[in-house]
């Protein structure tokens, strides 16, 4: 699987309140959360974002609250993936649970700039910066986790597995 998009660059310790402000936590509607994704942290985001764009960030992306609202808002907004130096542990798990592709690459997080165009090869663990020609590596996502992403998240993955078993 390949993911291609334009980069939105963020620093370290982007917390879940920056991703989706707490005042919107009274809903779990993905479309509503998407409308408010990054609105306080990056006022340019709602107007300038294009579906398929990519977030690149420093260390500890998604720190703070353990709520799933943050990765849901990112995915529902149309962000194709997040590349970071590191992720907060609970955000990492929540992202895969809802089918948001995320990748850890310290070199890419440091070197890729806002507006760069990147191509992520999920299977091989390679990020190509199409703007600069530089290449970066990340640990490839294990096949079963790629299946969770492809299914749209853990709930859909399990439901699909149960459906296949019940058809036998």
C-alpha positions in Angstrom: 0.0 0.0 0.0 1.2 3.5 -0.8 0.1 6.8 0.7 0.9 10.1 -1.0 0.2 13.6 0.3 1.2 17.1 1.2 2.7 17.7 4.6 1.4 19.7 7.5 4.3 20.0 10.0 3.9 20.1 13.8 6.3 20.1 16.7 6.7 17.9 19.7 4.1 17.1 22.4 1.0 17.8 20.3 -1.6 16.8 22.8 -5.1 15.6 22.2 -6.6 18.9 23.2 -4.6 20.6 20.4 -5.9 17.9 17.9 -9.5 18.2 19.0 -10.4 20.9 21.6 -12.2 19.6 24.7 -15.3 21.7 24.0 -16.2 19.3 21.2 -15.9 16.1 23.3 -19.7 16.0 23.8 -20.0 14.3 20.4 -18.4 11.2 18.9 -19.7 12.0 15.4 -16.6 11.7 13.1 -17.9 14.4 10.7 -18.4 16.9 13.6 -15.0 16.1 15.1 -13.4 16.5 11.6 -14.7 20.1 11.3 -12.8 21.1 14.4 -9.6 19.1 14.0 -6.6 21.3 14.8 -8.7 24.5 14.8 -7.1 26.0 17.9 -3.6 24.7 17.4 -3.4 25.5 13.7 -6.0 28.1 12.5 -4.8 27.6 8.9 -5.6 23.9 8.9 -9.4 23.9 8.3 -9.2 26.3 5.3 -6.0 24.9 3.7 -6.3 21.2 4.2 -6.9 18.9 1.3 -8.1 15.3 1.7 -5.1 13.0 1.7 -2.7 15.4 3.3 -0.2 14.0 5.9 0.8 15.1 9.4 4.5 15.1 10.3 5.4 15.8 13.9 8.1 15.6 16.5 8.1 13.4 19.6 5.1 12.3 21.7 2.4 13.1 19.2 -1.1 12.6 20.7 0.0 12.9 24.4 -2.6 13.9 27.0 -6.0 12.4 27.2 -6.6 8.7 26.3 -9.8 9.6 24.3 -10.3 8.2 20.8 -11.7 11.5 19.7 -8.2 12.7 18.6 -7.4 10.0 16.0 -11.0 9.9 14.9 -10.9 13.7 14.2 -7.7 13.3 12.2 -8.9 10.3 10.2 -12.4 11.8 9.6 -10.8 15.1 8.4 -9.2 13.1 5.6 -5.6 13.0 6.9 -4.1 9.9 5.2 -1.4 9.2 7.8 0.7 10.6 10.6 4.5 10.4 10.7 6.2 11.3 13.9 9.4 10.9 15.9 7.3 9.0 18.5 3.7 8.7 19.5 2.1 8.7 23.0 1.4 5.1 23.8 -2.4 5.4 24.1 -2.7 7.5 20.9 -0.6 4.8 19.1 -3.1 2.1 20.1 -6.2 4.2 19.5 -4.9 5.2 16.0 -4.7 1.6 14.9 -8.0 0.7 16.7 -9.8 3.2 14.4 -7.7 2.5 11.3 -5.5 5.6 11.1 -2.1 4.7 9.7 0.8 6.1 11.8 4.5 5.6 11.4 7.5 6.4 13.6 10.6 7.8 11.8 12.8 10.2 13.7 14.8 11.2 10.6 11.7 11.9 8.5 10.1 13.8 11.4 13.2 16.0 11.7 13.9 16.5 8.0 10.5 16.8 6.2 9.1 20.3 6.0 5.6 21.9 5.8 4.3 21.7 2.2 6.6 18.9 1.1 5.0 16.1 -0.9 5.8 12.6 0.4 5.1 9.1 -0.6 4.9 6.4 2.1 5.3 2.7 1.1 3.6 1.0 4.0 4.8 -2.5 3.0 8.5 -1.7 2.7 8.8 0.9 5.4 10.1 3.6 3.2 9.1 7.3 3.1 10.2 9.2 -0.1 10.2 13.0 0.1 9.2 13.8 -3.5 10.1 17.5 -3.0 13.7 16.9 -1.9 14.4 13.4 -3.2 15.4 12.2 0.3 14.4 8.7 1.6 13.7 7.7 5.1 12.9 4.4 6.8 10.5 3.2 9.4 9.7 -0.2 10.9 7.1 -1.7 8.5 3.6 -2.2 9.9 3.1 -5.9 10.5 0.6 -7.5 8.0 -2.1 -8.1 10.6 -2.0 -4.4 11.7 -2.2 -3.4 8.0 -5.3 -5.6 7.8 -6.8 -3.7 10.7 -6.1 -0.4 8.9 -7.5 -1.7 5.6 -10.7 -2.8 7.4 -11.1 0.7 8.8 -10.2 -0.2 12.4 -10.3 -3.0 14.9 -14.1 -3.3 15.3 -14.5 -3.7 11.5 -11.6 -6.1 11.4 -13.1 -8.4 14.1 -16.6 -8.1 12.6 -15.2 -9.2 9.1 -13.5 -12.1 10.7 -16.6 -13.2 12.5 -18.7 -12.8 9.3 -16.2 -15.1 7.4 -16.4 -17.7 10.2 -20.2 -17.6 10.3 -20.4 -18.2 6.5 -18.5 -21.5 6.8 
